[in-house]
Amino acid sequence: MKVGVLALQGASARHASMLTRLGAEPVTVRSPADLTDISALVLPGGESTTMSQLLESSGLFEPLSERLAEGLPALGTCAGMILLGRDILDGRSDQRCFGAIDIDVRRNAFGRQIDSFEADLAIEGMGEGEGDRPVHAVFIRAPVVERIGTGVDVLATVEGRPVLCRQGPVIVAAFHPELGDDPRLHELFLNEVV
Ligand code: GLN
């Protein structure tokens, strides 16, 4: 199965390694033609303002928006979460997002810990026998989910705030599941969503 990894800016390489390790074929996505064969897409962490600009200048924004509207499965992490949400708070005025999941996201606003922190998460729906083992999550200038639409499931929280959400074929994480050596979130995406 070919799974695209958006590679305009940010941390795409480790996502690609996770996908390879799980038996999928990662495809680097940098232009509209790269969308043709993919069955799913990972939008990595990085800088969402820059990614938004590069999505426009590469001509990817509109065709990707169409694929997402047609139900392309997507996993967005950190900046990827910001791009997949419906509204961005504390964004740049020209920054765009896809509205593929009904959440509003505030950039760089996780409590007072603006820079980075780590947390062990209990995740709803992890595979059998795995549910008791927490996922160690790394948060780097992480976004905060400020509004959750009615169709959105919250799969994990930190201090009562949603950090992992799903709506239909879209999963978003405020953290970086590609860092470290735990492929279970990518596995959940490939097995349950794609
Ligand atoms: N703060 C970044 C943004 O606004 C996201 C940080 C990340 O992806 N690690 O896009």
Boltz pocket constraint, residues with backbone or C-beta under 6 A from the ligand:
constraints:
  - pocket:
      binder: B
      contacts: [[A, 44], [A, 45], [A, 46], [A, 47], [A, 48], [A, 49], [A, 77], [A, 78], [A, 79], [A, 80], [A, 82], [A, 107], [A, 108], [A, 140], [A, 141], [A, 142], [A, 143]]
      max_distance: 6.0
